[in-house]
Amino acid sequence: MKDNVKFFGPKADLDALRVALTTSGFQEVEDVFIKASQDIIPASIAFVMGTGFGMCIKQFLKDRGKRIVTRETHGDRIEINGDFSVDEIERLLKIPYAFDIENDNQTPSQKANMPSNSQQQLTIFISHSAKDEKLATALIALLRSALNIPAEEIRCTSVNGYRLPIGADTEERLRQEVHDAKAFIGLITASSMASAYVMFELGARWGANLHLAPLLGAGASSELLRGPLSSLNALHCEEPAQLHQLISDLANHLTLTNATKPAVYQNLIDDLVAVSKSLGKVNDASGKMETLSTKATVAEKVLAPSDLTCEEMEVIKLFTHEHIRSLSIERIVDHIKIHPIKMERTMRRLIDCGLVTQVVRMGMPFSYRLTAQGQDFLVTNELLPS
C-alpha cells in the first residue's frame, strides 16, 4: 500500500471524510500549497494509509452515498463505491492517482457486488441448502403471490431468478444481505442443518437479534433446531394452517397493505405442502439406507489412515495439537486452506465415519470435536505427538 492518498471534492464531503479518518487514527498530510494561502478553502485532503484504511473509506462512501473516481485521465477511469469489498478498495487505492468524491448516482457505476436496485430493498432472504431447491422454489412462488413482492426483492441463491449477480463476491455479498434483509426465513431440513453456509447465515442473523423465521420442511422436526435456535418458534411447510400464519406474520412484520386474499394463493400452499411431504419421504428412505450402510461399514472394519482422504487426515491431525479440544469451521479452513463447500463435504464424511461430532453452544458458532472413536483412531494409528 502506498504512503498516502489524496481526495478532492466538496468541502462538506472532505470535512466528513477527514473526521472519519482522523477518529480512526489515520494521519493527515499537510498540503503546503494550500497552507501558503490561509484564505483559500482547501479543495483536497491527503492521508497516510494503513491497516483498516479501506474499511473506513467503504463506510464513508456507503453512509454518504458517494463514490470516488480517479482524477487523472490516463488509462481507464476507475470508480469505487461503498458496494466494493474492503480488499478491493485497498487494492485500487494503491494506484498512484488522486481521487474525486462524487455522488454515486451521477453516472452508472460498475457494481460487481450489487444489483441495479439498492441493497436496502431486499425484503426477504431465504437461507437454505442447494439440495432443497424444489422446496425453496415452491416457497418463493407462495411468497410472491401472497405478499406481492417483486423477484428482485427476494434472495434465494439456488433458485434461478433469485441468485447472486454474476461476478459478485459471494461471501461479502451474503454477509451483507443476511444482515440487511427486512425478513429472514431459515428453511430447516436435514440437508440445511448439514450445510456450513446455512449455519453461518442462521448464526449471523440470530446474533444480530434480527427477524428470523424458522420454517421446517422435507420431513424435518423441531429437534433439528439446536442451541439458541431451539428457543425460536418454528412453523412447518406440511401444515396449511401454519403456512397461512407464516404469510400473515410476514405481512405484519413488513407492514404490507397490499397482500393477496388467501383464496388466490391457496393452490400454492397446497403445492408447497405436497413438495415438502414428497421430499420428506425421499429423505426418510435414503436416511435409513445411509444409516444401515454406515453401521455396516463401521462394523466390517476398523478405519485406517489409508481409508481417509488427504483433507480428512489433515482435519483429524489438527486435533493432535496440544490444548485443542474443538475446532470451528473458520479455524479448519484457515489451517487447511480448503474451500468451504469442500470442507463441508469433508466434515460430513468424518461425521459419517464416527470420528467427529458437531457441537452447538448457546450464542456460539457450531464447532467439531473428536468422538471416542476418533480418539481411538489417533491412538491406534500412533498419530499423537510423543
Backbone torsions as a table, in degrees:
resi	resn	phi	psi	omega
1	MET	NA	133.5	-176.7
2	LYS	-71.4	169.6	-171.1
3	ASP	-65.5	-43.7	-177.6
4	ASN	-148.7	166.2	178.7
5	VAL	-137.6	143.0	-174.6
6	LYS	-114.4	138.3	-179.5
7	PHE	-121.1	137.2	173.0
8	PHE	-115.1	149.8	177.0
9	GLY	162.4	-174.8	178.6
10	PRO	-59.2	146.5	-176.6
11	LYS	-57.8	-39.3	-179.0
12	ALA	-62.1	-40.6	179.5
13	ASP	-69.3	-41.6	179.3
14	LEU	-64.1	-40.0	178.5
15	ASP	-63.3	-42.2	-179.6
16	ALA	-66.1	-40.5	179.2
17	LEU	-67.9	-38.7	178.5
18	ARG	-60.6	-45.0	179.3
19	VAL	-62.2	-44.4	-178.7
20	ALA	-61.7	-41.5	-176.8
21	LEU	-76.5	-42.8	-178.4
22	THR	-67.9	-38.8	178.8
23	THR	-69.0	-18.5	176.8
24	SER	-91.5	2.4	174.1
25	GLY	92.4	10.9	-179.9
26	PHE	-88.3	144.7	-173.6
27	GLN	-91.4	128.9	178.0
28	GLU	-82.8	142.8	178.3
29	VAL	-100.4	127.8	-179.6
30	GLU	-69.8	139.6	176.0
31	ASP	-98.7	106.5	-173.8
32	VAL	-65.0	-28.5	-179.2
33	PHE	-71.5	-40.4	177.4
34	ILE	-68.8	-39.7	-177.0
35	LYS	-64.1	-24.2	-178.2
36	ALA	-67.1	-24.7	179.0
37	SER	-126.2	104.3	-175.0
38	GLN	-69.1	-17.0	-177.2
39	ASP	-83.5	-13.8	-177.0
40	ILE	-86.5	128.8	176.8
41	ILE	-75.2	125.4	-177.6
42	PRO	-55.8	131.8	178.1
43	ALA	-100.9	1.0	-179.1
44	SER	-151.6	159.7	172.8
45	ILE	-137.2	154.8	178.8
46	ALA	-136.5	140.4	-178.2
47	PHE	-134.1	146.6	173.3
48	VAL	-75.0	130.9	-177.5
49	MET	-85.8	154.6	178.9
50	GLY	-165.5	-170.6	-178.7
51	THR	-61.8	129.2	-180.0
52	GLY	91.3	-0.7	-177.5
53	PHE	-63.0	-44.0	-178.3
54	GLY	-61.3	-40.1	178.9
55	MET	-62.7	-40.5	179.7
56	CYS	-64.8	-43.8	178.7
57	ILE	-64.0	-42.6	-179.9
58	LYS	-59.2	-45.7	-178.5
59	GLN	-65.6	-39.4	177.9
60	PHE	-61.2	-46.9	-177.9
61	LEU	-64.8	-40.2	179.9
62	LYS	-68.3	-44.5	-176.4
63	ASP	-65.0	-35.6	-174.9
64	ARG	-103.5	1.7	179.4
65	GLY	63.7	40.1	-176.5
66	LYS	-113.0	173.4	169.9
67	ARG	-142.8	162.4	173.3
68	ILE	-121.2	139.9	-178.1
69	VAL	-129.5	152.1	-179.5
70	THR	-62.9	134.4	-178.0
71	ARG	-77.4	-35.4	179.6
72	GLU	-75.9	158.1	-177.7
73	THR	-105.8	7.5	179.8
74	HIS	-71.8	128.4	177.5
75	GLY	70.4	-156.9	-177.9
76	ASP	-75.7	146.1	176.6
77	ARG	-76.5	125.3	-178.4
78	ILE	-102.0	127.9	178.4
79	GLU	-118.1	136.1	178.1
80	ILE	-129.1	127.3	175.0
81	ASN	-125.2	178.5	-175.0
82	GLY	-68.1	-6.5	179.3
83	ASP	-86.7	-10.6	178.6
84	PHE	-71.5	152.8	175.7
85	SER	-73.1	160.1	-179.8
86	VAL	-60.6	-44.2	180.0
87	ASP	-60.8	-40.0	-179.6
88	GLU	-66.9	-41.2	178.8
89	ILE	-62.0	-47.5	-178.2
90	GLU	-65.4	-35.1	178.5
91	ARG	-65.9	-42.8	-178.6
92	LEU	-72.6	-29.3	179.1
93	LEU	-72.0	-10.1	178.6
94	LYS	-73.1	-18.2	-177.8
95	ILE	-68.2	148.1	-174.4
96	PRO	-80.5	52.2	177.9
97	TYR	-121.4	161.5	168.2
98	ALA	-95.0	165.1	-174.8
99	PHE	-127.5	141.7	172.1
100	ASP	-94.8	139.8	175.2
101	ILE	-93.7	125.5	-179.1
102	GLU	-132.4	164.3	170.9
103	ASN	-68.7	138.8	-175.2
104	ASP	-71.6	-14.1	-178.2
105	ASN	-100.3	15.0	-178.4
106	GLN	-73.1	-44.3	177.6
107	THR	-139.5	157.1	178.7
108	PRO	-59.5	133.3	178.1
109	SER	-103.7	158.0	175.5
110	GLN	-85.6	104.9	-175.5
111	LYS	-112.5	90.6	-177.4
112	ALA	-68.6	-29.8	-174.0
113	ASN	-100.8	5.6	-177.8
114	MET	-136.7	147.3	173.2
115	PRO	-77.5	177.5	-177.3
116	SER	-65.8	-29.8	176.3
117	ASN	-86.3	159.0	-177.3
118	SER	-66.7	146.4	-179.6
119	GLN	-63.8	-27.7	-179.7
120	GLN	-64.7	-13.5	-179.0
121	GLN	-84.1	-5.2	179.0
122	LEU	-66.1	118.2	-175.2
123	THR	-92.4	-45.8	-176.6
124	ILE	-130.6	130.5	172.4
125	PHE	-111.0	126.6	179.5
126	ILE	-108.1	110.2	177.4
127	SER	-86.9	127.5	-172.7
128	HIS	-160.5	169.8	173.2
129	SER	-93.8	145.5	178.2
130	ALA	-60.7	-24.2	178.6
131	LYS	-70.2	-15.5	-179.5
132	ASP	-103.5	30.5	-177.2
133	GLU	-57.1	-43.5	-178.8
134	LYS	-62.2	-40.8	179.4
135	LEU	-66.6	-43.4	179.6
136	ALA	-64.6	-38.3	179.2
137	THR	-62.6	-43.9	178.4
138	ALA	-65.4	-36.9	178.7
139	LEU	-65.7	-42.4	179.4
140	ILE	-62.5	-43.1	179.4
141	ALA	-57.8	-41.3	178.5
142	LEU	-66.2	-47.3	-177.4
143	LEU	-62.3	-42.1	-178.5
144	ARG	-65.9	-41.7	-178.7
145	SER	-71.7	-43.6	-174.9
146	ALA	-74.7	-36.0	-173.6
147	LEU	-107.9	-2.3	-179.6
148	ASN	55.3	47.6	-178.8
149	ILE	-101.0	129.2	178.7
150	PRO	-64.3	154.1	-178.6
151	ALA	-58.9	-38.3	-176.6
152	GLU	-69.5	-8.4	179.3
153	GLU	-100.3	9.2	178.4
154	ILE	-122.8	134.2	175.4
155	ARG	-115.1	123.4	175.8
156	CYS	-148.5	98.6	-162.7
157	THR	-66.4	-14.1	-178.3
158	SER	-102.2	-2.8	-175.8
159	VAL	-108.9	128.4	179.9
160	ASN	-58.2	136.2	-177.5
161	GLY	94.1	-11.5	-177.4
162	TYR	-131.9	12.7	-179.4
163	ARG	-78.6	173.3	174.7
164	LEU	-69.1	152.3	178.1
165	PRO	-63.2	151.8	178.5
166	ILE	-62.1	137.2	179.5
167	GLY	83.4	-2.0	-178.4
168	ALA	-69.5	145.7	172.3
169	ASP	-74.7	103.8	-170.3
170	THR	-54.9	-52.6	-175.1
171	GLU	-66.4	-42.5	-179.6
172	GLU	-64.9	-44.1	-177.7
173	ARG	-66.3	-44.3	179.1
174	LEU	-63.5	-40.3	179.7
175	ARG	-58.6	-40.7	-178.8
176	GLN	-72.9	-45.0	-175.2
177	GLU	-70.8	-35.1	176.6
178	VAL	-58.5	-37.2	-179.4
179	HIS	-81.5	-38.0	-170.4
180	ASP	-87.5	-19.5	-178.0
181	ALA	-59.8	139.9	-178.8
182	LYS	-68.7	-35.5	178.1
183	ALA	-132.2	147.3	-175.4
184	PHE	-132.8	121.9	177.2
185	ILE	-111.8	123.1	175.6
186	GLY	-98.8	110.6	179.9
187	LEU	-81.2	104.3	-171.4
188	ILE	-94.2	112.2	175.8
189	THR	-138.3	174.6	177.0
190	ALA	-61.6	-37.3	-179.9
191	SER	-69.1	-42.5	-177.3
192	SER	-68.4	-32.7	179.2
193	MET	-73.1	-12.0	175.6
194	ALA	-100.1	3.2	-178.3
195	SER	-94.6	126.2	178.9
196	ALA	-63.4	-41.3	-178.5
197	TYR	-63.8	-42.4	179.6
198	VAL	-63.1	-42.2	179.6
199	MET	-64.3	-39.3	176.0
200	PHE	-60.4	-47.2	-176.4
201	GLU	-64.4	-45.7	178.7
202	LEU	-62.3	-44.0	-179.4
203	GLY	-64.5	-40.7	-179.9
204	ALA	-66.0	-42.0	-179.5
205	ARG	-67.6	-43.7	179.2
206	TRP	-63.2	-43.0	-178.8
207	GLY	-64.0	-28.0	179.4
208	ALA	-84.3	-1.9	179.1
209	ASN	57.7	43.0	179.7
210	LEU	-109.7	169.6	-179.3
211	HIS	-52.4	129.5	-180.0
212	LEU	-145.7	117.7	-178.3
213	ALA	-114.8	103.1	177.5
214	PRO	-74.5	128.9	-180.0
215	LEU	-125.1	110.8	-178.4
216	LEU	-76.1	143.5	179.8
217	GLY	-157.6	170.8	177.0
218	ALA	55.8	41.3	177.0
219	GLY	81.0	5.1	-178.3
220	ALA	-72.8	150.7	175.4
221	SER	-117.1	169.1	-178.4
222	SER	-65.7	-11.9	178.5
223	GLU	-64.9	-20.8	177.8
224	LEU	-70.9	-20.5	-180.0
225	LEU	-82.6	105.0	-177.2
226	ARG	-111.7	168.1	177.8
227	GLY	60.9	-139.6	-176.5
228	PRO	-64.4	-25.5	-179.4
229	LEU	-70.1	-20.9	-177.2
230	SER	-66.3	-18.9	-179.7
231	SER	-85.9	-5.7	-178.8
232	LEU	-90.0	138.2	176.3
233	ASN	-73.3	126.8	-178.3
234	ALA	-111.6	145.1	173.9
235	LEU	-104.7	166.3	-174.0
236	HIS	-123.3	137.9	-180.0
237	CYS	-66.4	-17.8	-174.5
238	GLU	-98.2	8.5	178.2
239	GLU	-118.8	105.2	-178.2
240	PRO	-52.3	-41.8	-179.4
241	ALA	-62.3	-36.3	-179.7
242	GLN	-73.3	-30.2	175.3
243	LEU	-69.9	-35.5	174.1
244	HIS	-63.0	-39.9	177.9
245	GLN	-64.5	-40.1	178.5
246	LEU	-57.4	-47.0	-180.0
247	ILE	-62.1	-44.5	180.0
248	SER	-64.0	-43.7	-179.4
249	ASP	-64.9	-41.3	178.8
250	LEU	-65.5	-42.3	179.1
251	ALA	-60.6	-39.8	179.2
252	ASN	-69.8	-43.1	-179.2
253	HIS	-63.3	-40.0	-178.3
254	LEU	-88.1	0.1	-177.7
255	THR	50.1	49.4	179.1
256	LEU	-85.8	138.0	-179.7
257	THR	-113.4	-3.2	-176.8
258	ASN	-114.9	29.0	179.9
259	ALA	-65.0	149.9	-177.7
260	THR	-80.2	153.8	176.1
261	LYS	-67.4	140.9	-177.0
262	PRO	-52.8	-35.5	-177.4
263	ALA	-61.4	-27.6	-177.1
264	VAL	-71.1	-36.3	-175.0
265	TYR	-110.6	12.7	179.7
266	GLN	-58.7	-37.9	179.7
267	ASN	-64.2	-31.2	178.7
268	LEU	-74.2	-30.9	173.0
269	ILE	-65.6	-43.3	178.1
270	ASP	-61.2	-39.8	179.3
271	ASP	-64.0	-43.8	-179.3
272	LEU	-64.0	-42.6	177.9
273	VAL	-59.6	-44.7	-178.5
274	ALA	-64.1	-43.6	179.5
275	VAL	-63.1	-44.4	-178.6
276	SER	-62.8	-44.3	179.7
277	LYS	-65.0	-40.3	179.9
278	SER	-62.1	-45.5	179.1
279	LEU	-67.9	-32.3	178.6
280	GLY	-63.8	-40.3	178.7
281	LYS	-66.3	-41.4	179.0
282	VAL	-63.4	-46.3	-179.2
283	ASN	-63.6	-37.6	-179.1
284	ASP	-65.6	-42.7	179.9
285	ALA	-67.2	-46.1	-179.0
286	SER	-68.4	-33.3	179.4
287	GLY	-65.2	-41.0	178.6
288	LYS	-65.7	-41.5	179.6
289	MET	-65.0	-41.2	-178.8
290	GLU	-66.7	-38.4	179.3
291	THR	-64.2	-44.9	178.6
292	LEU	-63.3	-41.0	-179.7
293	SER	-64.9	-43.0	-179.1
294	THR	-65.1	-44.1	180.0
295	LYS	-63.0	-39.9	-179.8
296	ALA	-65.0	-41.3	-178.9
297	THR	-65.1	-43.6	-179.6
298	VAL	-65.4	-36.7	-178.1
299	ALA	-71.4	-29.4	-176.3
300	GLU	-67.9	-40.5	-176.1
301	LYS	-153.7	159.3	174.9
302	VAL	-85.7	132.3	-177.0
303	LEU	-64.6	142.6	174.4
304	ALA	-121.3	160.9	178.7
305	PRO	-52.2	-32.5	-178.6
306	SER	-68.7	-15.9	179.0
307	ASP	-80.9	-12.4	-176.7
308	LEU	-105.7	153.6	175.7
309	THR	-76.1	170.0	179.2
310	CYS	-60.4	-42.9	-179.8
311	GLU	-63.6	-40.5	-179.6
312	GLU	-65.3	-39.6	177.8
313	MET	-66.3	-39.0	179.0
314	GLU	-62.4	-40.1	177.9
315	VAL	-64.3	-47.2	-179.7
316	ILE	-59.1	-40.9	-178.1
317	LYS	-67.2	-23.4	177.3
318	LEU	-60.9	-30.0	-178.9
319	PHE	-74.9	-8.7	-179.7
320	THR	-82.4	-12.4	179.1
321	HIS	-69.6	145.1	-177.0
322	GLU	-62.5	140.0	176.1
323	HIS	73.9	-0.7	178.5
324	ILE	-87.8	116.8	178.3
325	ARG	-109.7	-31.8	177.8
326	SER	-143.9	157.3	-176.4
327	LEU	-130.0	132.5	174.3
328	SER	-83.8	161.9	177.7
329	ILE	-60.2	-42.1	-178.9
330	GLU	-59.2	-40.3	-177.9
331	ARG	-69.2	-37.9	178.5
332	ILE	-64.6	-47.7	-179.7
333	VAL	-62.1	-39.4	-178.4
334	ASP	-65.6	-39.0	-177.5
335	HIS	-78.3	-39.5	-172.1
336	ILE	-97.6	-15.0	-179.3
337	LYS	57.8	48.8	-178.2
338	ILE	-110.1	143.9	-179.8
339	HIS	-63.7	140.3	-177.7
340	PRO	-53.7	-37.4	-179.4
341	ILE	-67.4	-43.2	178.7
342	LYS	-68.0	-36.1	177.8
343	MET	-63.3	-40.5	179.5
344	GLU	-59.5	-44.4	178.6
345	ARG	-65.0	-39.4	179.2
346	THR	-62.3	-45.9	-178.8
347	MET	-67.8	-35.3	178.0
348	ARG	-62.4	-40.7	179.5
349	ARG	-65.8	-42.1	179.1
350	LEU	-65.5	-34.5	176.4
351	ILE	-67.5	-44.3	179.0
352	ASP	-61.0	-34.1	179.2
353	CYS	-75.8	-9.4	179.0
354	GLY	82.0	11.8	-177.7
355	LEU	-89.5	-26.2	-174.4
356	VAL	-134.4	149.9	174.2
357	THR	-129.3	156.6	-179.3
358	GLN	-93.9	138.5	-178.0
359	VAL	-118.8	130.3	178.1
360	VAL	-121.2	126.6	178.6
361	ARG	-122.1	146.0	-179.8
362	MET	-57.0	123.7	176.7
363	GLY	76.0	7.0	-177.4
364	MET	-125.3	149.9	174.4
365	PRO	-63.5	148.3	-179.8
366	PHE	-69.4	155.5	-177.7
367	SER	-140.8	-179.2	-178.0
368	TYR	-123.0	145.5	180.0
369	ARG	-138.4	148.5	176.9
370	LEU	-66.4	141.3	171.9
371	THR	-85.9	176.3	175.9
372	ALA	-60.9	-37.2	177.8
373	GLN	-66.6	-34.9	177.5
374	GLY	-66.2	-39.6	177.8
375	GLN	-65.2	-41.5	177.1
376	ASP	-61.5	-37.5	179.9
377	PHE	-60.6	-43.8	179.5
378	LEU	-65.3	-42.7	-177.9
379	VAL	-69.8	-49.3	-176.9
380	THR	-58.7	-40.1	-176.1
381	ASN	-94.7	11.8	175.4
382	GLU	52.5	48.4	-179.7
383	LEU	-96.8	-7.7	179.6
384	LEU	-80.1	143.3	178.0
385	PRO	-66.2	148.8	-177.1
386	SER	-77.4	NA	NA
